[in-house]
Amino acid sequence: MDNFSKVVLSSGLTILFEKRNLPLVSVVVATKVGAAYENEKNKGLAHFFEHMLFKGSKTRNQKEISSSIEKIGGILNGFTSEQVTLFYCKVPSKHFDVSEAIFDMVANPKLDAKELERERGVILQEINMTHDDPKHFLFDKMKEISYERPFALPILGNKKNILEFKRENFANWHSHYYNPSNLVVSVVGNADFKEITRMCKVFFDSKLKQALPSLDLKPKTGKFLEKRKLLDQAHLSLLFHMPNSQNPKRYPGEIFNAILGTGMSSRLFQEVREKRSLAYNVGSMLEQEKDYGHCLVYAGVEKNNLKKARAIIIREIKGMKKISSKELDEAKEQCIGRYEVDDEQCDSVAVKLILEEISKDANDFYNYPELISNVSLNDVKDMSKIKGLSEGMIVPN
């Protein structure tokens, strides 16, 4: 792509830049490390550390970081997944210089002891909130029964770990995983590539290179059932493993998921909700990162309809081996169309460029329509050869 540039600095830091003639610019800084690199004793550290970076750098406090971006109309946020921790802002292009706050907080976190204690309480409440939300708690449980530990454990960690983390744990995590060789900077919008490069060299000038450890993620299958009081509906989830984001078969996996459970035209929505009114919320979600992939199906149903809904969902999953050429063509159009719709959002593109770079190569983002178009009917049908199905339920007591 003519307006896309990629360079790896001598420090090892990778810069991705797509020039756009827009009055705004999105800036993303990410490390190639997330919760998957934790062990049982420090599970939750990557996510907690993400929070701590927003609490201030050695030159800016929390309010100065957020105000510098928000007071000009920009947005600031971040997230932690299994194999990436990411920080981003979107600002008017005329104020591109203020985006250096993102670089500063990632490169020079203060990790103030008082702020750490304050944020500890915030994380504990986030864990409580997730537990009290049966849908999201079930999603965590589905991962727990579908992989071996420590990967199986929630990204948020557990209360015991959160209460025991010390400043030293965060400082070591930063020095080990936030050196330039593990960082990717992605900028999409109206900015100058030379200025981006200059800022990166100023904030990330370390020559320390730390290779990431290889991951040995072991999938499995399992079952989970919990009874809860004060629930009006049952929550059902099924999970099966799929190709990871490095695997060329990820593209048949995306089409498979689109046909099965993405949107109101999907098989699950039509069969479970439209034809039988068994659920308000029903569908499937495909999660793929560098070293793992799975598809998670969810439905919220009346307890008395649980058995019926489950049978229909399993039937539709198995029935994917009989998809038609018409469904294949429609799903390709859907995937490519969604890609084109998302493409107009520079923040979405900046994030996806990083995810593609961490998986394999950022250029695959631009090749997506071709890669989807090349998927055959048999490629998608092969995805239906599911070796095992994990199953979880939270039901009214």
Secondary structure, DSSP 8 states (H G I E B T S, - for coil): -TTEEEEE-TTS-EEEEEE--SSEEEEEEEES--GGG--TTTTTHHHHHHHHHTTBBSS-BHHHHHHHHHTTT-EEEEEE-SS-EEEEEEEEGGGGGGGHHHHHHHHSB---HHHHHHHHHHHHHHHHHHHHSHHHHHHHHHHHHHB-TTTTS-TT--HHHHHH--HHHHHHHHHHH-SGGGEEEEEEES--HHHHHHHHHHH---------------B---EEEEEETT-SSEEEEEEEE---TTSTTHHHHHHHHHHHHSSTTSHHIIIIIITT--EEEEEEEEEEETTEEEEEEEEEE-GGGHHHHHHHHHHHHHGGGG--HHHHHHHHHHHHHHHHHHTT-HHHHHHHHHHHHHHT-GGGGTTHHHHHHT--HHHHHHTT--S--EEEEEEE-
